[in-house]
Amino acid sequence: MVKIRLSRFGSAHNPHYRIVVTDSRRPRDGGYIENLGHYDPRKTTENYLKVDAERAAHWLAQGAQPTATARRLLKSQGIKLG
């Protein structure tokens, strides 16, 4: 199953996440199909959340299932989840 989920990057105590499309059997930080954007939960910059809405909508139309956190982030960007 294809999922839209977060992949952790950044150093210790400074998390940054990529919003990625990946096979659900892959490890959290393993390879992915496509990078849709990024998220900084600490909100250290003005641009802490960026999502490619067009590509996210494409993957959702293809049947990709977002995780709970990815769903919340996509919804906050105005992307229709179905």
C-alpha positions as semicolon CSV with decimal commas, in nm:
position;residue;x (nm);y (nm);z (nm)
1;M;0,000;0,000;0,000
2;V;0,125;0,349;-0,085
3;K;0,123;0,596;0,204
4;I;0,182;0,966;0,252
5;R;0,377;1,004;0,573
6;L;0,655;1,195;0,748
7;S;1,021;1,101;0,727
8;R;1,244;1,244;1,003
9;F;1,553;1,448;0,929
10;G;1,751;1,701;1,128
11;S;1,978;1,662;1,428
12;A;1,907;1,553;1,784
13;H;1,653;1,782;1,955
14;N;1,598;1,962;1,622
15;P;1,350;1,755;1,423
16;H;1,259;1,837;1,063
17;Y;1,034;1,618;0,853
18;R;0,986;1,555;0,483
19;I;0,635;1,475;0,367
20;V;0,689;1,178;0,137
21;V;0,502;0,920;-0,068
22;T;0,634;0,572;0,010
23;D;0,549;0,205;0,024
24;S;0,414;0,122;0,370
25;R;0,662;-0,167;0,406
26;R;0,963;0,067;0,387
27;P;1,137;0,192;0,703
28;R;1,038;0,538;0,828
29;D;1,353;0,707;0,698
30;G;1,413;0,467;0,408
31;G;1,372;0,532;0,038
32;Y;1,060;0,701;-0,092
33;I;0,878;0,744;-0,420
34;E;0,836;1,123;-0,413
35;N;0,901;1,414;-0,179
36;L;0,590;1,635;-0,142
37;G;0,725;1,898;0,093
38;H;0,866;1,963;0,440
39;Y;0,751;2,041;0,796
40;D;0,929;2,199;1,092
41;P;0,728;2,127;1,410
42;R;0,929;2,382;1,609
43;K;0,816;2,658;1,369
44;T;1,157;2,824;1,375
45;T;1,096;3,002;1,042
46;E;0,802;3,165;0,873
47;N;0,800;2,891;0,609
48;Y;0,770;2,596;0,850
49;L;0,525;2,399;0,633
50;K;0,542;2,361;0,255
51;V;0,343;2,108;0,053
52;D;0,317;2,063;-0,324
53;A;-0,065;2,062;-0,333
54;E;-0,091;1,951;-0,696
55;R;0,126;1,641;-0,646
56;A;-0,041;1,559;-0,313
57;A;-0,383;1,568;-0,481
58;H;-0,247;1,345;-0,758
59;W;-0,127;1,080;-0,512
60;L;-0,450;1,095;-0,312
61;A;-0,643;1,038;-0,636
62;Q;-0,421;0,736;-0,706
63;G;-0,522;0,585;-0,371
64;A;-0,236;0,685;-0,140
65;Q;-0,338;0,678;0,226
66;P;-0,209;0,961;0,450
67;T;-0,115;0,892;0,811
68;A;-0,297;1,088;1,083
69;T;-0,030;1,357;1,108
70;A;0,011;1,385;0,730
71;R;-0,369;1,412;0,699
72;R;-0,373;1,700;0,950
73;L;-0,093;1,884;0,766
74;L;-0,250;1,836;0,423
75;K;-0,586;1,954;0,555
76;S;-0,426;2,269;0,701
77;Q;-0,295;2,350;0,352
78;G;-0,646;2,321;0,203
79;I;-0,594;1,992;0,021
80;K;-0,917;1,794;-0,022
81;L;-0,883;1,447;0,126
82;G;-1,191;1,295;-0,025
